[in-house]
Every structure is written in structure tokens, then in C-alpha cells.
Amino acid sequence: MGKDIVMKRVILVLGTIFGTANADEKKGPTGHVFAWPFTEVAEMQPRGGSTQGTKVVLDETPSASWLRLQDASVSKYARDVNSIVALAGSYRVSFDFVETMGFKKGYKPPKPYFSWGTEHVQVLALEANFVSLQHTLVMYFKDKDGKESRPMVMKHWRQDWKFEDPDLHTYRGNSTWSRETRTPDQVRGKWTQAVFQVDDSPRYEVVGQWSHEGEISTWKSESCWRPLPRREFSERDDYHVLQGVHELTLTPTGWVHIQQNQKVALGEKGKKKIVGQELGVNRYERISAPSLLAAEEALVKSGSYWKEVRDVWAEIYDKNGTFSLKSEVDGKKLYQYHFGYAMQLEGSDQTYDASKGRAHARETIAKFVKAKPAGKASKY
């Protein structure tokens, strides 16, 4: 597969599903805008991806994973693990964000954001005190004649869960992450969720706790910083960090991720200014069709390479107290280097060469990382 085709494929999926392409806006809408009841509805039509994917069939039966969560006789730790594993599956995913307030003179709310996609979440690792979940976008499109394409597959984000983990790398702004240590008491009974970008570079890591009350299992995080998501950095430059709290709640047919975010502008000498606040609701609705198992098939060929990438990042975490990431090298993003290599593997019939894959992963990441020695860890 040529490099130009690879990049077009990546840009198509990112742009149409989670990118900046604006969806067609309806003319003359009427009704009520959530959180802005007296604002003109026509001015508040959502921006977001223009995806016109295939129709899906929702699976409305309670999943086996959710049913296992209802067994209150097992330990809390076991229910925590079962909750994390229950996040796996095939979903229609919707992303809704609305800015609920602003803090500058003459403030006018920006348009809400909405996009959706079909996404497969699979368990990469299930070990004592550790669970890793890989998200993969799998989209079907139709041409002008109505013929459905083969599934377009693209590796998405990853989430790693660790139990009672005192060693974190948290986001500090300006594409920089630093080690943060906790005492055993501060993490007792709690789980860290570390979220990684599509290329397995870090995004954020935060401590939270699962609760199980009645039929509701929810993980709630502390407040943490994280980089701007694509939906924002492609549109705005008036703030630098999202600061927010996350809640993940299991339902009989999926799960819901709720975010309460503040948009923080960073000034000189550590000064911070909150320019706005938003609410996010991301719904993962389990589907029975179309099949999204192409996600797992793609990882059969490229999974070994992505493990090399994860191993390199694990070394960087171990050795460095602070590190930063360059946004581009030679005019290309980090994900472009990794995706190009992985897609060549997926399109090849040759056996994966581990030594070449390891060298490519290590050399590529080294070009982007600006690291500092481990030194003394910061205290929370």
C-alpha cells in the first residue's frame, strides 16, 4: 500500500468521524437547545464529523458481562475487574459536547459538538491488577451507487487500568508529562486509568475508584489535566489544557462516559485562567451488526509491532521523570510514521520481522521524545 494512500486513509477516517468536517446543517430549525434554552437554535446546530456510515443493529439484550456484575457475593476487587472487562465489545459510539458557561466579556457559546462511529473494544491484557483495552474504529461506507465498501479499520485510543498504582505520569501542559507518586493510602482500593493516543503516545493518567450500588457500577476519577482533543485544537487557540472529572457507568447494553471539563488557559509564572466549562456525554451502545471483528483481524498482523511500540513507551516511563513530545518531525506526525508501518504489515503476506519492527518503533519514537532523567518524583 503506497504512503499517499495510507495517509489519505488515515485523514479520511479521522476527518469524517472525529475531525473538523462540518455536518450539513438543517435550515430553519426550531426547538430547545440543551443548556442554552434562550439561544437561537439555528446558531447552535452541532459541528462535527460528517460520517454517513452503514446502519447498525443495536443489541438490546443485557450482556453477559453486565449480568456478572449483578453478583454481589463476589469481592469488590472482582467486581471492579469485571466492570473494566465489561467495557469491551462492539459499539455504536456517540460523542456529545456542549459548553455550558464562559467567563469573558461578551461571551457567546460556541456550537456544540457531535460525532459518531462504530468501534470495537478488545481486551489486550488481563493480568493480576492490570487490564488493557484497545479501541479500534471500524467503519463501513457506501459509494454513490449504494455499494457498501469493505470495512475501513483504524487503531484508535487505548486505556490501561492498574490497581493501587502509586507511580503515575500526569500531563503538565505544553506537551509535557511528569512522574507523580502517591502514598499507599492515597491509592488503596483505587484504580488508575491511563489513556493513550492512537499512536500509543501518552494522553493522560488519573486515579479513580469503582463503586457498585444496586445495579449501578461506576468509576469516578479525580480531576486531572489532559491535552486538547482533536475536536478542539483544530478549532480553538484560546486555551491550552482540559481539566476535568470522568465518570464511566456500565449499562445493560453498553456504557456511558460523562465528562465535566474546564478549559484552562496557561499564562506566565503558572497563572491559570478558566475560559469556559463543558459537559460531555459519550455513549457506547452495543451492536450485533455490522460485524466489527475486522479490528481483531487487523491486529493479528500488526499487533506484534504495536506491542513493540508499547514496550518502548514503558521504558521511557521507567527511565524519565519528565518528558515532552515534538508535534512533528520532518513534516510528519508521530501517528503517520507508526500507521504507515502498521498498514504495510497488514497488507503484507510476509512473516513479521521482530528485529526490524522493534528498531523502527524505537528509532521513530526517539525522534519525537525530549526526555529528562528520572530524578526526584513530584508529590501529589
C-alpha positions as CSV (number, residue, x, y, z in Angstrom):
1,M,0.0,0.0,0.0
2,G,1.5,3.4,-1.1
3,K,2.3,6.0,1.5
4,D,-0.1,8.5,-0.1
5,I,-2.9,6.0,0.1
6,V,-2.1,5.3,3.7
7,M,-2.2,8.9,4.7
8,K,-5.4,9.5,2.8
9,R,-7.0,6.6,4.6
10,V,-6.0,8.0,8.0
11,I,-7.1,11.5,7.2
12,L,-10.4,10.2,5.8
13,V,-11.3,8.3,8.9
14,L,-10.1,10.9,11.4
15,G,-11.6,13.8,9.5
16,T,-15.0,12.3,8.8
17,I,-15.6,10.6,12.1
18,F,-13.8,12.7,14.7
19,G,-12.3,15.6,12.6
20,T,-13.3,19.1,11.7
21,A,-15.5,18.4,8.7
22,N,-18.9,20.1,9.4
23,A,-22.0,18.1,9.1
24,D,-24.8,19.5,6.9
25,E,-26.8,21.9,8.9
26,K,-30.6,21.9,8.7
27,K,-32.2,25.2,7.7
28,G,-34.6,26.9,10.0
29,P,-34.6,24.5,12.9
30,T,-36.9,25.1,15.9
31,G,-36.8,23.7,19.4
32,H,-34.9,23.8,22.6
33,V,-31.1,23.8,22.9
34,F,-29.9,21.8,26.0
35,A,-28.1,24.2,28.4
36,W,-28.9,27.2,26.3
37,P,-32.8,27.5,26.2
38,F,-32.9,31.1,25.1
39,T,-30.3,31.0,22.4
40,E,-31.3,30.8,18.7
41,V,-31.5,27.1,17.8
42,A,-30.2,27.9,14.3
43,E,-26.9,29.2,15.8
44,M,-26.4,26.1,17.9
45,Q,-26.6,23.3,15.4
46,P,-23.7,21.0,16.2
47,R,-20.4,20.9,14.3
48,G,-18.5,17.6,14.0
49,G,-17.9,14.7,11.7
50,S,-19.8,14.3,8.5
51,T,-19.9,10.5,8.7
52,Q,-22.6,8.6,6.8
53,G,-21.9,5.1,7.9
54,T,-23.9,2.0,7.4
55,K,-27.0,1.3,9.6
56,V,-26.4,-0.6,12.7
57,V,-28.5,-3.1,14.7
58,L,-28.5,-2.4,18.4
59,D,-28.1,-5.4,20.7
60,E,-30.9,-4.7,23.3
61,T,-30.3,-7.8,25.4
62,P,-28.3,-7.4,28.7
63,S,-24.8,-8.5,28.1
64,A,-23.2,-11.5,29.9
65,S,-20.6,-9.1,31.3
66,W,-23.3,-6.8,32.8
67,L,-25.2,-9.8,34.3
68,R,-22.0,-11.0,36.0
69,L,-21.7,-7.6,37.7
70,Q,-25.0,-8.2,39.5
71,D,-23.5,-10.9,41.6
72,A,-22.9,-9.1,44.9
73,S,-21.4,-12.2,46.5
74,V,-18.0,-11.7,44.8
75,S,-15.4,-9.4,46.2
76,K,-15.3,-5.7,45.4
77,Y,-12.0,-6.2,43.6
78,A,-13.5,-8.9,41.4
79,R,-16.5,-6.6,40.6
80,D,-14.0,-3.9,39.7
81,V,-12.2,-6.2,37.3
82,N,-15.5,-7.4,35.8
83,S,-16.5,-3.8,35.3
84,I,-13.4,-3.0,33.3
85,V,-13.6,-6.1,31.2
86,A,-17.3,-5.3,30.6
87,L,-16.2,-2.2,28.7
88,A,-15.1,-4.5,25.8
89,G,-17.4,-5.2,22.9
90,S,-18.6,-3.8,19.6
91,Y,-20.4,-0.4,19.8
92,R,-22.0,2.5,18.1
93,V,-20.3,5.4,19.8
94,S,-21.6,8.9,20.0
95,F,-19.7,11.9,21.2
96,D,-21.7,14.9,22.5
97,F,-20.1,18.1,24.0
98,V,-21.7,21.4,24.9
99,E,-20.0,24.4,26.5
100,T,-22.3,25.3,29.4
101,M,-20.7,28.6,30.5
102,G,-18.0,31.1,29.6
103,F,-16.0,33.7,31.6
104,K,-15.1,36.6,29.3
105,K,-16.9,39.8,28.4
106,G,-19.4,39.4,25.6
107,Y,-19.2,35.6,25.8
108,K,-21.3,33.7,23.2
109,P,-21.5,29.9,23.4
110,P,-19.7,28.1,20.6
111,K,-21.6,25.4,18.6
112,P,-22.0,22.1,20.4
113,Y,-20.0,19.2,19.0
114,F,-21.4,15.9,17.9
115,S,-19.9,12.9,16.0
116,W,-20.3,9.2,16.0
117,G,-18.6,6.0,14.8
118,T,-18.6,2.2,15.1
119,E,-15.9,1.0,17.4
120,H,-14.6,-2.3,18.7
121,V,-13.0,-2.6,22.1
122,Q,-11.0,-5.7,22.8
123,V,-9.0,-6.9,25.8
124,L,-5.3,-6.8,25.1
125,A,-4.2,-7.9,28.6
126,L,-5.9,-9.3,31.6
127,E,-3.5,-9.9,34.5
128,A,-3.4,-9.5,38.2
129,N,-4.0,-5.8,39.0
130,F,-3.8,-4.9,35.3
131,V,-6.3,-4.7,32.4
132,S,-5.5,-3.2,28.9
133,L,-8.3,-2.4,26.4
134,Q,-7.7,-1.4,22.8
135,H,-10.3,0.7,20.9
136,T,-10.4,0.3,17.1
137,L,-12.6,2.2,14.6
138,V,-14.3,0.0,12.1
139,M,-16.4,1.9,9.5
140,Y,-18.4,0.9,6.5
141,F,-19.2,3.4,3.8
142,K,-21.3,3.4,0.7
143,D,-20.4,4.7,-2.7
144,K,-22.6,6.9,-5.0
145,D,-24.2,3.7,-6.3
146,G,-25.1,2.5,-2.8
147,K,-22.5,-0.3,-2.8
148,E,-21.0,-0.9,0.6
149,S,-17.3,-0.8,1.0
150,R,-15.1,-3.3,2.8
151,P,-14.6,-2.2,6.5
152,M,-12.2,0.6,7.0
153,V,-10.2,-0.1,10.1
154,M,-8.1,2.3,12.1
155,K,-6.5,1.8,15.5
156,H,-8.0,4.3,18.0
157,W,-7.2,5.0,21.6
158,R,-6.1,2.6,24.4
159,Q,-6.9,2.5,28.1
160,D,-4.7,0.8,30.7
161,W,-6.0,0.1,34.2
162,K,-3.8,-0.6,37.2
163,F,-4.9,-1.4,40.8
164,E,-3.4,0.6,43.7
165,D,-0.7,2.0,41.4
166,P,1.4,4.7,43.1
167,D,3.5,5.6,40.1
168,L,1.8,7.9,37.5
169,H,2.9,10.1,34.7
170,T,0.5,13.1,34.6
171,Y,0.0,15.8,32.0
172,R,1.6,19.2,32.8
173,G,0.7,21.2,29.7
174,N,2.9,22.1,26.7
175,S,3.1,18.5,25.5
176,T,4.9,17.5,28.7
177,W,4.3,14.7,31.2
178,S,5.9,14.2,34.6
179,R,6.1,11.5,37.2
180,E,3.8,11.8,40.2
181,T,3.9,9.5,43.1
182,R,1.2,8.6,45.6
183,T,1.4,7.0,49.0
184,P,-0.2,3.6,49.5
185,D,-3.0,5.2,51.5
186,Q,-3.9,7.5,48.6
187,V,-4.3,4.7,46.1
188,R,-5.7,2.0,48.4
189,G,-8.7,0.3,46.7
190,K,-8.4,2.6,43.7
191,W,-7.6,2.1,40.0
192,T,-5.6,4.4,37.7
193,Q,-6.8,4.8,34.2
194,A,-4.1,5.7,31.7
195,V,-5.3,6.8,28.3
196,F,-3.1,6.8,25.2
197,Q,-3.3,8.4,21.8
198,V,-3.9,6.5,18.5
199,D,-0.1,6.1,18.2
200,D,0.2,4.8,21.8
201,S,1.9,8.0,23.0
202,P,0.5,9.3,26.3
203,R,-2.6,11.4,26.8
204,Y,-3.5,11.4,30.5
205,E,-3.4,9.3,33.6
206,V,-5.7,9.7,36.6
207,V,-6.7,7.9,39.9
208,G,-10.3,6.9,40.5
209,Q,-12.5,4.5,42.3
210,W,-15.2,2.0,41.3
211,S,-18.4,1.9,43.2
212,H,-21.1,-0.8,43.0
213,E,-24.5,0.1,44.3
214,G,-27.6,-1.9,43.3
215,E,-27.3,-2.4,39.6
216,I,-25.1,0.5,39.0
217,S,-21.3,0.2,38.6
218,T,-19.5,3.5,38.2
219,W,-15.8,4.6,38.1
220,K,-15.3,8.2,39.1
221,S,-11.9,9.9,38.6
222,E,-10.2,12.7,40.4
223,S,-9.7,15.9,38.5
224,C,-6.9,15.8,36.0
225,W,-5.2,17.7,33.2
226,R,-5.1,16.4,29.6
227,P,-4.2,17.8,26.2
228,L,-6.8,19.3,23.9
229,P,-8.6,16.7,21.8
230,R,-8.7,16.9,18.1
231,R,-12.2,18.4,18.1
232,E,-10.8,21.4,20.0
233,F,-7.3,22.1,18.9
234,S,-8.4,22.1,15.3
235,E,-10.9,24.9,16.1
236,R,-9.5,27.0,19.0
237,D,-6.3,28.5,20.3
238,D,-7.6,30.5,23.3
239,Y,-6.8,27.7,25.9
240,H,-4.2,25.0,26.4
241,V,-5.5,22.3,28.8
242,L,-8.7,20.5,29.6
243,Q,-9.1,19.9,33.3
244,G,-11.9,17.6,34.2
245,V,-13.5,14.7,36.0
246,H,-14.6,11.4,34.3
247,E,-17.4,9.0,35.2
248,L,-17.8,5.6,33.5
249,T,-21.0,3.8,34.1
250,L,-22.0,0.3,32.9
251,T,-25.5,-0.2,31.5
252,P,-27.1,-3.5,30.5
253,T,-26.3,-2.8,26.8
254,G,-23.1,-0.8,27.0
255,W,-21.6,2.1,28.9
256,V,-21.6,5.8,29.3
257,H,-18.6,8.2,29.7
258,I,-19.5,11.5,31.2
259,Q,-17.0,14.4,31.4
260,Q,-17.1,17.6,33.4
261,N,-14.4,19.8,31.8
262,Q,-12.9,23.2,32.4
263,K,-11.0,24.9,29.6
264,V,-7.8,26.3,31.1
265,A,-5.5,29.0,29.5
266,L,-2.0,28.9,30.9
267,G,-0.2,32.1,31.4
268,E,3.3,33.2,32.7
269,K,4.5,32.2,36.1
270,G,2.0,29.4,36.4
271,K,-1.1,31.6,36.1
272,K,-4.2,29.9,35.0
273,K,-7.4,31.3,33.6
274,I,-10.6,29.3,33.0
275,V,-12.2,30.4,29.8
276,G,-15.1,28.0,29.7
277,Q,-16.7,24.9,31.0
278,E,-18.3,22.0,29.1
279,L,-20.3,18.8,29.6
280,G,-19.5,15.7,27.6
281,V,-21.6,12.6,27.2
282,N,-20.1,9.7,25.2
283,R,-22.4,6.7,24.7
284,Y,-21.2,3.2,23.9
285,E,-24.2,1.2,22.6
286,R,-23.6,-2.4,21.9
287,I,-24.4,-3.6,18.4
288,S,-25.0,-7.0,16.8
289,A,-24.4,-5.8,13.2
290,P,-22.4,-5.0,11.2
291,S,-19.6,-7.1,12.4
292,L,-16.6,-5.2,13.7
293,L,-14.3,-8.2,14.1
294,A,-12.1,-6.8,11.3
295,A,-10.5,-4.9,14.2
296,E,-9.1,-8.0,15.7
297,E,-8.1,-9.4,12.3
298,A,-6.0,-6.3,11.6
299,L,-4.2,-6.7,14.9
300,V,-3.2,-10.3,14.0
301,K,-0.7,-8.9,11.6
302,S,0.2,-5.5,13.1
303,G,-0.3,-6.4,16.8
304,S,3.3,-7.5,17.3
305,Y,4.5,-4.2,16.1
306,W,2.2,-2.2,18.3
307,K,3.5,-4.2,21.3
308,E,7.0,-3.1,20.4
309,V,5.7,0.5,20.5
310,R,4.1,0.0,23.9
311,D,7.3,-1.6,25.2
312,V,9.4,1.4,24.1
313,W,6.9,3.7,25.9
314,A,7.2,1.6,29.0
315,E,11.0,2.1,29.0
316,I,10.5,5.9,28.6
317,Y,8.1,5.9,31.6
318,D,10.6,3.9,33.7
319,K,13.7,6.0,32.9
320,N,12.3,9.5,32.8
321,G,10.7,11.8,35.4
322,T,9.7,14.3,32.8
323,F,9.5,14.1,29.0
324,S,8.0,16.2,26.2
325,L,6.8,15.4,22.7
326,K,7.5,17.2,19.5
327,S,4.4,17.8,17.4
328,E,6.1,16.9,14.1
329,V,9.4,15.6,12.7
330,D,10.3,16.2,9.1
331,G,6.7,17.5,8.5
332,K,5.0,14.3,9.7
333,K,3.1,13.5,12.9
334,L,4.1,10.5,15.1
335,Y,1.0,8.6,14.2
336,Q,1.8,8.9,10.5
337,Y,5.1,7.0,10.9
338,H,3.5,4.3,13.0
339,F,0.4,3.9,10.9
340,G,2.3,3.7,7.7
341,Y,4.4,0.9,9.1
342,A,1.5,-1.0,10.6
343,M,-0.6,-0.7,7.4
344,Q,2.3,-2.2,5.4
345,L,2.3,-5.2,7.8
346,E,-1.5,-5.6,7.4
347,G,-1.2,-5.6,3.6
348,S,1.7,-8.0,3.5
349,D,1.9,-11.8,3.4
350,Q,5.4,-11.9,4.8
351,T,6.1,-13.0,8.4
352,Y,6.6,-10.2,10.8
353,D,10.3,-9.4,11.4
354,A,10.5,-8.6,15.1
355,S,14.0,-7.1,15.0
356,K,13.0,-4.6,12.2
357,G,9.8,-3.8,13.9
358,R,11.5,-3.1,17.2
359,A,14.1,-1.0,15.6
360,H,11.5,1.1,13.7
361,A,9.4,1.6,16.8
362,R,12.5,2.7,18.9
363,E,14.0,4.9,16.3
364,T,10.7,6.6,15.4
365,I,9.7,7.4,19.0
366,A,13.2,8.6,19.8
367,K,12.9,11.3,17.2
368,F,9.8,12.8,19.0
369,V,10.7,12.5,22.7
370,K,12.6,15.1,24.6
371,A,13.4,13.4,27.9
372,K,14.9,14.4,31.3
373,P,16.4,11.9,33.8
374,A,14.1,10.3,36.4
375,G,15.3,12.5,39.3
376,K,13.1,13.1,42.2
377,A,9.4,12.4,41.7
378,S,6.8,15.1,42.4
379,K,4.4,14.6,45.2
380,Y,0.7,14.9,44.8
